[in-house]
Amino acid sequence: MTADTARDLRPLWTALLGQAAEHARTNIGYPGATDITHQQLADLMTGVLLNNIGSPYDGGHGRNHTKDLEVEVVNIVADLFNAPATRWGYVTGGSTEGTEHALLDARRRFPDAVVYTSASAHYKVGELADKLMMPLVVIGTDEHGRMDIADLYAELARRRDRAAAIVATAGTTITEAVDDIPAIVAACERLSITRRRIHIDAALSGLPLALVPEDETPLVDFSVPGVTSIITSGHKFLSTLTPCGVLIYRDPPNAATTAAVSYTGTANVTIGGSRSGHSTLLLYASLAGLGLDAHRQRVRACRQTAEYACQRLRGIGVDACRHPHGFTVYFPSPPRLPERWIIPGDGRYHRLICMPQVTRDQIDELVEAWSRMVHRVPAPRRSLARRLLSAAPNAQSRTGG
Ligand SMILES: Cc1ncc(COP(=O)(O)O)c(C=O)c1O
């Protein structure tokens, strides 16, 4: 098919909506919240160009941006992470961009810096070290996926004359383990490694932990001395529905001192040039529109659903585990999983994740499907008409429910 002539794309959009609704039922494997939607932003999202090019802290020549709100978003998240008044940050296109910014800053400050991260860190961290031509040392993990501090200490000791750029993870991709950040800082202190940067990839768990801390989970914020930057995603907990992130530094990074570019009138301090001004709207609508108390309630509800899922899976003989703070329920990778359910894994563990839209009904449905699979009982067939109805958007109003 060519794009030379105009086409009526409405049937395509309707089909995509139907597909999304159908998949939502069985998509319990990826951490994107979808419970907060943003219809009130439709005019701004679809009718206005918003480009937050360059630094959020200066407007630049353009007027069509949302930088004032971006600075507010940065401040709301920075407050949650207990950042001091010297904070600096911006809205990124995702968590990988935030980690890239932090590693680039480490490289600029300390050209001899070695990157340390755990074997359970996100796969992009290793790729970023490669891209920035920084040596990478992968640290072992314990059985739950937390960075092994004794291993980190040994590897740091081997290179104590070199600067360290440590990427800790708060909420590893598979088990949602949180690295012990105070212990990481203590290891550096004991070895007198003062030329160091400690960045936290808190893509998933940063905000839930900041909103509702758990006693057993180490602190993930700037109240731990030595933490230099934190990135967290917007499309995970905050339900922005489009990928984005919020990067916070304790102090402005080196690049932040760059003078304004004459063409844009704003400092060139971000990884990309043009940046979405719409992401900022979605973040602001979620953070300020809903309010932090409602977000705290969402955190508690997710943890309760996760505990329910853990118990239900254990009830059918699955060796399910979760961290007390976790939305994630993980279990040894089984030989087979119920059909249709989206449940990713890494070969060792598979996991599901109870984001706010995941209901106990869905967990019950999964557990039933899993039991049927184990006992080889065929699934009851739903009629085609019923399947189409439940997949259609606004299925409730169509059925008069
Ligand atoms: C721990 C962690 N870091 C980073 C990322 C990547 O984030 P993004 O896709 O926003 O770049 C993920 C995504 O799942 C993640 O789980």
The ligand as an ORCA input file, in Angstrom:
! r2SCAN-3c Opt
* xyz 0 1
  C      15.057     -0.778     35.601
  C      14.762     -0.213     34.243
  N      15.560      0.736     33.768
  C      15.357      1.288     32.563
  C      14.315      0.888     31.770
  C      14.182      1.483     30.407
  O      13.389      2.566     30.429
  P      12.980      3.304     29.064
  O      12.387      2.250     28.207
  O      12.039      4.351     29.550
  O      14.203      3.882     28.474
  C      13.439     -0.088     32.233
  C      12.314     -0.498     31.385
  O      11.633     -1.445     31.570
  C      13.677     -0.677     33.497
  O      12.898     -1.657     33.968
*
